[in-house]
């Protein structure tokens, strides 16, 4: 597939469920992709990208921004508190707010820096031990805590278990967001973004379908 194919599929998914054209933001997940592939997508005009690690993003995006201008950069991987200050200066949104310690660190740094990226609370909808995120039962209290810290919480994010129907998890995330007055839903990846859009996704995270398989090693 290509960037154009994904954009066309998103537009169709929006239309199929009666959503406004352009209501879904495509985050092109560029983690561990060669710079040449990322540059090709930038050259096509796309300007919203997702990275998993602060260090990797810091190594490539300042130069790309110098060449291509403003880029909307999203951190979609876990954030260590010792990298939080660097993340605030680099990213426009952080999708992995997942624990009180990080919330307090971001609130302190936001005061010091005078800015804070948009934040999404990561919810561990599958309650998987190996996965980060607030448990669904704890989500309401944590969201309230974050908002009390004046953090700009815009929505929620989830990564469904690979062995389960993702729509169940998308529906759960949407329900938690709705009862907390949050409009942002970061959910859906290459294999299931149409289902996520049908259930209200505002941000979908697509990597391999745009760039090809990730390069490792």
Phi, psi and omega in degrees: 000176180222172176305315180299319179299317181293317178299320178294318180294322177295315179299320178294318180296321175299311183297320184299330181250015174074025178268154182295142175299133180085007181281349180249129177267126177270116174264112178279112186278107188258009182302139180048025173269144176301145181303327181296322178292319180295317180298324179296320179289322174299318181296329176288350176108357181285143185225017178234119187227157179236138178233152181266332187231138181299314185297317180297317180296319181294335181280344184233331190282328175303319179292319178296321179294325176298322184277322190247357181086201186299134175231134178274106188250128184243132172271117183248359178255175183297146181243119173283144183298329181286352176254003188295319181297317178297321180296321180299324181281344189253323189256149174271338178209147177237122186260008189233040173286110194224008181197153183301321181301318179293320179300315180293322178296314179297322179296318179295314181293324178299322177294317182291319185273342182074019179201160175203135176298160169300143184240142173239131177279126178276124179250128180275077188297333179270000180050045181273130185298325185276356187251142178288167176124154176284138177292147182307322181294337182259357189296315183301314182294321181292318178300316179299319179297316180295317180294326177293336177275006182064027176281141182280070180283116184260340183179199184233158177226146173215158173232100184298154173301141184294337186266003183240158177296117186295333183301327178297322181284323177297318180295320178297315180298317180298323180294316179296317180297315183299317183285349176253009176070029180255135184262339185277133177226105178266098185200147182104131179231194189308321188272347189216018186292332177297318178295323178295318179297320179299334182256014169107008180305136173256339178224127174243144188247104186239125181242287188299327181291340177264312189264345192093174182299146180295147178265124180238167179104000000 
